[in-house]
Amino acid sequence: MNKQDKVNFTIRTLDELYPTIPVPLDHKDPYTLLVAVLLSAQSTDVRVNKITPLLFERADNPYDMVKLTVDEIREIIKPVGLSPMKSKGIHGLSEILIEKYDGEVPKEIELLEELPAVGHKTASVVVSQAFGIPAFPVDTHIHRLMYRWGFTNGKNVIQTEKDAKRLFPKEIWNRLHLQIIWYGREYSPARGWDLEKDIITNTIGRKTVIDDYYKTKKSR
């Protein structure tokens, strides 16, 4: 298979497995999505989805959020980890949204990246999932799978994003990045990986990755 065949096989397989894709983080609008994505850094979506209802019950918009102190926010979000940084970020970005954007979340990645505690990945998730603007957020699952599939050299997430955008059609980026995340969790995890069940890596995977898998398996 050449590179294009591998890309087509990947798209086809993911469409078959995930014809409809649930969004991993519970939210009801761009603001609650922005907060949820910020909270998900170095945490799990499951944990975030348990905490956001408690936070959003108190404040589900920037105007109510700034009425809470940073310490009050921190107390609620403690279980997701990194709460000192995240609570300051949530309070700070809420103030800026009120001051600069009339309480609305901007649609431009560059403007989102200017907000406290909002990095490129968070901004990309928000524009793609809240506004339907094509973006290709790269998380650990996508980074791992793009390398396993031989679509990137895996040096860093910036390179992985560039490679993904070059290989896959723009009109499917928003769907595809979610499909890859779900696939990575179910079929191609970092730990407890069973290559036999991982049809994409098994079919098109990087030779060195597959060789290493079997070497490790033999040595156990």
Buried (B, 14 or more C-beta within 10 A) or exposed (E): EEEEEBBEBBBEBBEEBBEEBEBBBBBEEBBBBBBBBBBBBEBEBEBBBEBBEEBBEEBBBBEEBBEBEBEBBBEBBBEBBBBEBBBBBBBBBBBBBBEEEEBEBBBEBEBBEEBBBBEBBBBBBBBBBBBEBBBBBBBEBBBBBBBBBBBBEBEEBEBBBEBBBEBBEEEBBBBBBBBBBBBBEEBBEEEEBEBEEBBBBBEBBBEEBBEEBEEEEEEE
